[in-house]
Amino acid sequence: MTTTLSRRALLAGTTIFAAWTVTGRAVVAQQVQTDDFKDMKPGQYTWNPERSPEGPVAIIVSIPDQRVFVYRNGIRIAVSTCSTGKPGHATPTGVFSILQKDKDHHSDEYNDAPMPNMNRLTWSGVALHAGELPGYPDSHGCVRLPLAFSALLFTITQIGTVVIIANSASDPADVDHPGLVLSADADKDIAAQADKLKDQKQPSPDDPNAVTVSVLVSSPDKTIEVLKNGDTIAKGVATISNPDQPLGDHVFILEKMADGKMKWCAIAHGQTGQVDTTVIDRVRAEPDVINAIQSNFHVGLVFVTTDLPSTPDTRTAKNFVVMQQEPDPTQ
């Protein structure tokens, strides 16, 4: 199949249009000013970065809604229509981090098809990129976006940016307790960490020296793992209070408020999509794990809890955090 790409963009009032063609069919991207994302037509999106000019970015892809939600420092700054995997090529659900960025990427599998503004999520071929939007799941597993929106999104993502793909997910909730020190001396440790981070800023998207740190807690395994730029730097036993009660599938992202204080942005996904803000307080770790976390504490640090075991079936690459659903190639 031969795929061709053309682009045009024009500004008309507060509405931005961009179009490209795939196999001769025009796909129009339209920026609209609305907060009612349910009524969006294929190709429409919102973009309001001024609502939160800086801070860690988190992206939620809702498969049932065929929508992408973008949050910065816990505040929604954009919503877009999208197209996820069609039957037989289901988009995997779970927590991902962006592994690679390529503004002019072409597919290795599908006849060199253009994939503009590509943010890679797995090395097996799942990514966010511009593509055709028919109004229903139609991709080979990627998340297709309007061209103009994908270009804007590309300017604020970086290696390590969190992407949650889910059948249900919560809006972010604030957790003012700036913990994740995971020790009995929480109050003392929290004050020290908050003071250390008071002048720290989120790295710019194009900073080649940006460091990303993730902490993964698996309740079935009773393990806690610290990853720095995708490499495991510490792993140990997680002591979980009320161990018979699930932790749930959560992502906590460390953010800085305007007054310099720290907070967690909590997002729940998985079965219920309900945020439990007490989850962090239920986890304790061994001294070497605590030291690894505290010595790498930074704005944008990610803390993930899962009720799935950490196995090769749910971990597919070093930067990949946890997959809930592996696509079935036989479907």
Rosetta blueprint (number, residue, H / E / L):
1 M L
2 T L
3 T L
4 T L
5 L L
6 S L
7 R L
8 R E
9 A E
10 L E
11 L E
12 A E
13 G L
14 T L
15 T E
16 I E
17 F E
18 A E
19 A E
20 W E
21 T E
22 V E
23 T L
24 G L
25 R E
26 A E
27 V E
28 V E
29 A E
30 Q E
31 Q E
32 V L
33 Q L
34 T L
35 D L
36 D L
37 F H
38 K H
39 D H
40 M L
41 K L
42 P L
43 G L
44 Q E
45 Y E
46 T E
47 W E
48 N L
49 P H
50 E H
51 R H
52 S L
53 P L
54 E L
55 G L
56 P L
57 V E
58 A E
59 I E
60 I E
61 V E
62 S E
63 I L
64 P L
65 D L
66 Q L
67 R E
68 V E
69 F E
70 V E
71 Y E
72 R E
73 N L
74 G L
75 I E
76 R E
77 I E
78 A E
79 V E
80 S E
81 T E
82 C L
83 S E
84 T L
85 G E
86 K L
87 P L
88 G L
89 H L
90 A L
91 T L
92 P L
93 T E
94 G E
95 V E
96 F E
97 S E
98 I L
99 L L
100 Q E
101 K E
102 D E
103 K E
104 D E
105 H E
106 H E
107 S L
108 D L
109 E L
110 Y L
111 N L
112 D L
113 A L
114 P E
115 M E
116 P E
117 N E
118 M E
119 N E
120 R E
121 L L
122 T L
123 W L
124 S L
125 G L
126 V L
127 A E
128 L E
129 H E
130 A E
131 G L
132 E L
133 L L
134 P L
135 G L
136 Y L
137 P L
138 D L
139 S E
140 H L
141 G L
142 C L
143 V E
144 R E
145 L E
146 P L
147 L H
148 A H
149 F H
150 S H
151 A H
152 L H
153 L H
154 F H
155 T L
156 I L
157 T L
158 Q L
159 I L
160 G L
161 T L
162 V E
163 V E
164 I E
165 I E
166 A E
167 N L
168 S L
169 A E
170 S L
171 D L
172 P L
173 A E
174 D E
175 V E
176 D L
177 H L
178 P L
179 G L
180 L L
181 V L
182 L L
183 S L
184 A L
185 D L
186 A H
187 D H
188 K H
189 D H
190 I H
191 A H
192 A H
193 Q H
194 A H
195 D H
196 K H
197 L H
198 K L
199 D L
200 Q L
201 K L
202 Q L
203 P L
204 S L
205 P L
206 D L
207 D L
208 P L
209 N L
210 A L
211 V L
212 T L
213 V E
214 S E
215 V E
216 L E
217 V E
218 S E
219 S L
220 P L
221 D L
222 K L
223 T E
224 I E
225 E E
226 V E
227 L E
228 K E
229 N L
230 G L
231 D E
232 T E
233 I E
234 A E
235 K E
236 G E
237 V E
238 A E
239 T E
240 I E
241 S L
242 N L
243 P L
244 D L
245 Q L
246 P L
247 L L
248 G L
249 D E
250 H E
251 V E
252 F E
253 I E
254 L E
255 E E
256 K E
257 M L
258 A L
259 D L
260 G L
261 K L
262 M E
263 K E
264 W E
265 C E
266 A E
267 I E
268 A E
269 H E
270 G L
271 Q L
272 T L
273 G L
274 Q L
275 V L
276 D L
277 T L
278 T L
279 V L
280 I H
281 D H
282 R H
283 V E
284 R E
285 A E
286 E L
287 P H
288 D H
289 V H
290 I H
291 N H
292 A H
293 I H
294 Q H
295 S H
296 N L
297 F L
298 H L
299 V L
300 G L
301 L L
302 V E
303 F E
304 V E
305 T E
306 T E
307 D L
308 L L
309 P L
310 S L
311 T L
312 P L
313 D L
314 T L
315 R L
316 T L
317 A L
318 K L
319 N L
320 F L
321 V L
322 V E
323 M E
324 Q E
325 Q E
326 E L
327 P L
328 D L
329 P L
330 T L
331 Q L
